Amino acid sequence: MERRRSSCSNSLPGSEAQIRLCPEKSEESSTDELSKKLPPVDGGFQAWMFLAACVMLEALIWGFAFAFGVFQKYYHAHEAFQDSNMVAVIGTCATGISYLSCPLVIVSMILLPQWGRWFSSFGLIIMCLSLALGSFSSNITHLVLSQGVGFGIGGCIAYSPSILYMDEWFVNRRGLAEVIDSIRIRNNA
């Protein structure tokens, strides 16, 4: 059992002595100050903007992966890739890598919280570069590496913050946010 020191009540609030002697009081006051500075959850403007950004990101990432049949039809008609039977590997790699590497990216985000806000930007840059490099492809291996592997990795890095941070923005309305976020999957499939 911990014994409360008498100096806890006599010290000035927020002073160094109070923080050292009564850490529970400093935690309460810092929590109150922090809650005043944080934007509101479950309906604040920033929460809805986060949800809108998640919907747009997921439409971009999963829209490419789920509509790969359009690209596949083009690649089979294109002279350079016409004889290849590995065109389906491109879409499979993009989708598979996006799904399977999410746990690794989320663990990285948890271990590197100071870089968490930059993961989506970094993933979008990788996605755009991989699609741009895919336009210069002269054989199927280039397409698998750029649009399959590169887009899959970039998509996973861009998508993971929506998984990890959704429950920080929506607590009571989390179900509503997840349904809005998943509507794009039902409309694309």
C-alpha positions as CSV (number, residue, x, y, z in Angstrom):
1,M,0.0,0.0,0.0
2,E,1.2,3.4,-1.0
3,R,1.2,6.1,1.6
4,R,0.2,9.6,0.6
5,R,2.7,12.3,1.6
6,S,1.4,15.3,3.4
7,S,3.2,17.7,1.0
8,C,0.8,16.6,-1.8
9,S,-2.0,19.0,-0.8
10,N,0.3,21.9,0.1
11,S,2.3,22.2,-3.1
12,L,1.3,24.4,-6.0
13,P,-0.7,22.7,-8.7
14,G,1.5,21.7,-11.6
15,S,4.7,22.4,-9.8
16,E,7.7,20.1,-10.1
17,A,7.3,19.0,-6.5
18,Q,3.7,18.0,-7.0
19,I,4.5,16.0,-10.1
20,R,7.2,14.1,-8.3
21,L,5.4,13.5,-5.0
22,C,1.8,13.1,-6.4
23,P,2.0,11.8,-9.9
24,E,-1.7,10.9,-9.9
25,K,-2.7,14.6,-9.4
26,S,-0.5,15.7,-12.3
27,E,-1.9,13.0,-14.5
28,E,-5.4,14.3,-13.7
29,S,-4.6,17.9,-14.5
30,S,-2.7,17.0,-17.7
31,T,-5.6,14.9,-18.8
32,D,-8.0,17.8,-18.3
33,E,-5.7,20.2,-20.2
34,L,-5.2,17.6,-23.0
35,S,-8.9,17.0,-23.4
36,K,-9.4,20.8,-23.8
37,K,-6.9,20.9,-26.6
38,L,-8.0,17.8,-28.5
39,P,-10.7,18.1,-31.2
40,P,-14.0,16.4,-30.4
41,V,-14.6,12.8,-31.4
42,D,-17.9,11.3,-32.7
43,G,-18.9,14.2,-34.9
44,G,-16.4,16.9,-34.7
45,F,-15.3,18.5,-38.0
46,Q,-11.9,16.8,-37.9
47,A,-13.4,13.4,-37.3
48,W,-15.7,13.7,-40.3
49,M,-12.8,15.0,-42.4
50,F,-10.7,12.0,-41.3
51,L,-13.6,9.7,-42.4
52,A,-13.9,11.4,-45.7
53,A,-10.2,11.0,-46.3
54,C,-10.4,7.3,-45.4
55,V,-13.2,6.8,-47.9
56,M,-11.3,8.5,-50.7
57,L,-8.1,6.6,-49.9
58,E,-9.8,3.3,-49.8
59,A,-11.7,4.0,-53.0
60,L,-8.4,4.7,-54.7
61,I,-6.5,1.7,-53.3
62,W,-9.2,-0.9,-53.5
63,G,-10.8,0.5,-56.6
64,F,-7.6,-0.3,-58.5
65,A,-7.3,-3.7,-57.0
66,F,-10.9,-4.7,-57.5
67,A,-11.2,-3.3,-61.0
68,F,-8.0,-4.9,-62.3
69,G,-10.0,-6.8,-64.9
70,V,-10.1,-3.6,-67.0
71,F,-6.3,-3.5,-67.0
72,Q,-6.1,-7.2,-67.6
73,K,-8.3,-6.9,-70.7
74,Y,-6.1,-4.1,-72.0
75,Y,-2.8,-5.9,-71.3
76,H,-4.1,-9.0,-73.2
77,A,-5.0,-6.8,-76.1
78,H,-1.7,-4.9,-76.0
79,E,1.0,-6.3,-78.4
80,A,3.9,-6.3,-75.9
81,F,2.0,-8.4,-73.3
82,Q,-0.4,-10.4,-75.5
83,D,1.5,-13.7,-75.3
84,S,2.1,-13.6,-71.5
85,N,0.0,-15.8,-69.2
86,M,1.2,-13.9,-66.1
87,V,-1.0,-10.8,-66.5
88,A,-3.3,-12.0,-63.7
89,V,-0.3,-12.0,-61.3
90,I,-0.2,-8.2,-61.3
91,G,-3.6,-7.7,-59.7
92,T,-3.1,-10.7,-57.4
93,C,0.1,-9.2,-56.1
94,A,-1.4,-5.8,-55.6
95,T,-4.3,-7.1,-53.6
96,G,-2.4,-9.8,-51.8
97,I,0.5,-7.6,-50.7
98,S,-2.0,-4.9,-49.6
99,Y,-3.8,-7.3,-47.4
100,L,-1.0,-9.4,-46.0
101,S,1.5,-6.6,-45.2
102,C,-1.0,-4.6,-43.1
103,P,0.0,-6.2,-39.8
104,L,3.6,-5.3,-40.4
105,V,2.8,-1.7,-41.3
106,I,0.4,-1.3,-38.3
107,V,3.1,-2.6,-35.9
108,S,5.5,-0.1,-37.5
109,M,3.0,2.6,-36.9
110,I,2.6,1.6,-33.3
111,L,6.4,1.5,-32.8
112,L,7.0,4.8,-34.6
113,P,4.1,7.0,-33.5
114,Q,5.9,10.2,-34.3
115,W,5.8,9.2,-38.0
116,G,2.2,8.0,-38.0
117,R,0.7,11.1,-39.7
118,W,3.1,10.7,-42.6
119,F,2.4,7.0,-43.5
120,S,-0.5,7.8,-45.8
121,S,1.5,10.5,-47.7
122,F,4.4,8.1,-48.1
123,G,2.2,5.3,-49.3
124,L,0.5,7.6,-51.8
125,I,3.9,8.6,-53.2
126,I,4.9,5.0,-53.6
127,M,1.5,4.2,-55.3
128,C,1.9,7.1,-57.7
129,L,5.5,6.2,-58.5
130,S,4.6,2.6,-59.1
131,L,1.8,3.5,-61.5
132,A,4.0,6.0,-63.3
133,L,6.8,3.4,-63.6
134,G,4.3,0.9,-64.9
135,S,3.6,3.1,-67.9
136,F,7.2,2.7,-69.0
137,S,7.1,-1.1,-68.8
138,S,8.2,-3.1,-71.7
139,N,7.6,-6.6,-70.4
140,I,5.4,-8.3,-67.9
141,T,8.0,-8.5,-65.1
142,H,8.2,-4.7,-65.0
143,L,4.4,-4.6,-64.6
144,V,4.4,-7.2,-61.8
145,L,7.1,-5.3,-59.9
146,S,5.6,-1.8,-60.4
147,Q,1.8,-2.2,-60.4
148,G,1.8,-5.4,-58.5
149,V,4.4,-5.2,-55.8
150,G,5.0,-1.4,-55.7
151,F,1.3,-0.5,-55.7
152,G,0.6,-3.2,-53.1
153,I,3.2,-1.9,-50.7
154,G,2.2,1.7,-51.2
155,G,-1.5,0.9,-50.9
156,C,-0.9,-0.9,-47.6
157,I,1.1,1.9,-46.2
158,A,-1.5,4.5,-47.2
159,Y,-4.4,2.3,-46.0
160,S,-3.1,1.3,-42.6
161,P,-3.7,4.6,-40.8
162,S,-7.4,4.3,-41.5
163,I,-7.5,1.0,-39.7
164,L,-5.4,2.2,-36.8
165,Y,-6.8,5.7,-36.2
166,M,-10.5,5.2,-36.9
167,D,-11.2,4.2,-33.3
168,E,-9.5,7.3,-32.0
169,W,-11.8,9.6,-34.0
170,F,-15.0,7.6,-33.5
171,V,-15.9,6.0,-30.1
172,N,-19.7,5.9,-29.8
173,R,-20.4,6.2,-33.5
174,R,-17.7,3.8,-34.6
175,G,-20.2,1.4,-36.2
176,L,-21.6,4.3,-38.3
177,A,-18.1,5.3,-39.4
178,E,-17.1,1.8,-40.3
179,V,-20.3,1.3,-42.4
180,I,-19.7,4.6,-44.2
181,D,-16.2,3.5,-44.8
182,S,-17.2,0.1,-46.1
183,I,-19.9,1.3,-48.5
184,R,-17.3,1.8,-51.2
185,I,-16.4,-1.9,-51.1
186,R,-20.0,-2.9,-51.8
187,N,-20.4,-0.4,-54.6
188,N,-17.1,-1.5,-56.3
189,A,-17.6,-5.2,-56.0
